[in-house]
Amino acid sequence: MALKHACHDEVIDPYAGIDEQGIGVSASLLRTPHLQLMRLVLKAGATLREHRVRGEITVQCLRGEVDVSTPERECSLEAGQLMVVPGGEPHAVTARSDCLLLLTVVHSGA
């Protein structure tokens, strides 16, 4: 079954389907040839091992606390904060508490 993505000019609620305790599922919210928005739900202690994304990304913490590490630095994000990771830069993500993240990936070319 194909994922239902939002369309241009459609309102996107990254909290839709997430309850008060932050329980919900990760989902791709929007995908175009140049942009992708993803909601990532992580339980405390969960880790995304080091990986690379071809496009430049933003990681925005909507709830909880998360650490994002790259070879150059480690950033701790709390609700309301965001950071940019250059395209192709290795990075890992570790949830310090149950968290909800909004990831934006900018795809160069199509």
Secondary structure, DSSP 8 states (H G I E B T S, - for coil): -----B-TT----TTTT--TT-----EEEEE-SSEEEEEEEE-TT-EEEEE--SSEEEEEEEESEEEEE-SS-EEEEETT-EEEE-TT--EEEEESSSEEEEEEEE----
